[in-house]
């Protein structure tokens, strides 16, 4: 089931009116704020404040005093310090931040980033031995270390000291280190602790600096990169980090960041949290995904413009390779899913492929989860072993699901919506079966699309952009507002960029807007000129030749007249049928088409190649949404009887050359439905 249920935010109208009056805001901005359910007025005022907000004294974090004392001793004694980081944007920016601060204090400091493919995440024993060979006295971890029990013992045995800073949840036992600074320790009771790894690293720097008021602006660009990259909630201190960081990124970029902005075409554009997330962060991540993250850390540390430019181009090339690799695996995965019997109807999709790059399977899992609207786990296989990564939907805990079938796995870890694991290849089929058996025992959630506000097209203008700007920076916990524009008539749908995208002209009354549907060509768009649709869209600033316009970007569309609940119910019935599950008599009646119904579907298909969805076909036949399941069964029957050919690769339906009369009574599908 790929359709998401549109869920409109509830808000207190009187509270929204009060916010609008007290803060001199537009009704739309006030409504969006009212939907955020702030705990109290202080939190609301902090959200709207232009000042940086620090609510946690760094010394409230457990072991911070021990960490500061040991690091200061190392600086004063000129001991060699190793910053041990990670290969993603959070880990790289954390490493750069702490390295630069310690260097500014005259420390003898180096850094170490493990290789994603050969070493994996976190500390490892071989790395500890290599670090000892460099005559290191003190290791400081950033964005990792909380689970490094064996490695901590090895560090101690080799005569080195260890300070851990991390933001992942600890186990029952903490590593044996001089200090373990982690907001998820049981003995931390601060009012906020949802930092990324770079946030915890900054709290350490804040403490080392004597809580210097100017220290944030010095490193805000790096702190914001890691905070945005790790998708932590943008509230409280994280919001302050990113607001300050965006300001610095736009005003005085480091040579490496300036070069990265140039190769991404963002040098002359105003950076926001959203475009940082889609331009700068993926390239920093790509360095570690497609080779060595050392290129990314050197880029952030570079003080030479020529070197920075070369490194930025190298990181950009890594991102292009990442995109190509990702698209190839997605295409292979989709083909496997849709060719592999009824896998597409599994509650949890588990798909594997030989040689799939472990650096991108997490992104692939996210794309498949978005497309198929169900949890997806992707496994890259090599030499008899599989490395897996999964993504889930709200309401289904991937971590709990993997815990239930952990005896199938070599190892696993993660949280509710994302997880990683290792598995022997000969156990994948068992794993697929058992995780679906687990999912069948619980009530699977239906994926939702959360709409912040309905809006009339006449209010979509530049003034609205200014109001929305008050709510930035956008990110996790403060998503870019999603608006519903209802009852829009499609006047024109045209292809853009060689038909990769669709530009739609829509109207309602005297109002007319132009909107983009990215990644969907006009040929496969479910909607045509003349259709009346609802769109869910975000609004961005589009500035060209000193002229500012509103860019309307469509996230989802639906037929205005089609009963959404009926569609969802009907799809659920059809999926039960395809999984051979028990059907009630009422479900069977809705599902089973008679000869006249199948004939109606067939007559639509006779008009030419069908390139749209079954939902669009249901609309074309004039049937109610609740009979969508019968439309789907009709297509199955017509295919079974050799009358139509469904091309799953390009999603088209054509009539076959054999159009002789058939006896529908001979359909095995219909027989099975009638038998009950």
Secondary structure, 3 states (H helix, E strand, C coil): CCCCEEEECCCCHHHHHHHHHHHCCCHHHHHHHHCCCCCCHHHHHHHHCCCCCCCCCHHHCCCHHHHHHHHHHHHHCCCEEEEECCCCHHHHHHHHHHHHHHHHCCCEEEEECCCCCCCCCCCCHHHHHHHHHCCCCEEEECCCCCCCHHHHHHHHHCCCEEEEEECCCCCCCCCCCCEEEECCCCCCCCCCCCCCHHHHHHHHHHHHCCCCCCHHHHHHHHHHHHHHHCCCCCCHHHHHHHHHHHHHHHHCCCHHHHHHHHHCCCCCCCCCHHHHHHCHHHHHHHHHHCCCCHHHHHHHHCCCHHHHHHHHHHHHHHHHHHHHHHHHHHHHHHHHHHHCCCHHHCCCEEEEEECCCCCCHHHHHHHHHHHHCCCEEEEEEECCEEEEEEECCCCCCHHHHHHHCHHHCCEEEECCCEEEEEEEHHHHHHHHHHHHHHHHCCCCCCCEEEECEECCHHHCCHHHHHHHHCCCCCECCECCCCEEEEEEEEEEEEEECCCCEEEEEEEECCEEEEEEECCCCCCCCCCCCCCEEEEEEEEEEEEECCEEEEEEEEEEEEECCCCHHHHHHHHHHHHHHHCCCCCCHHHHHHHCCCHHHHHHHHHHHCCCCECCCHHHHHHHHCCCHHHHHHHHHHHHHHHHCCCEEEECCCCEEEECCCCCCCCHHHCHHHHHHHHC
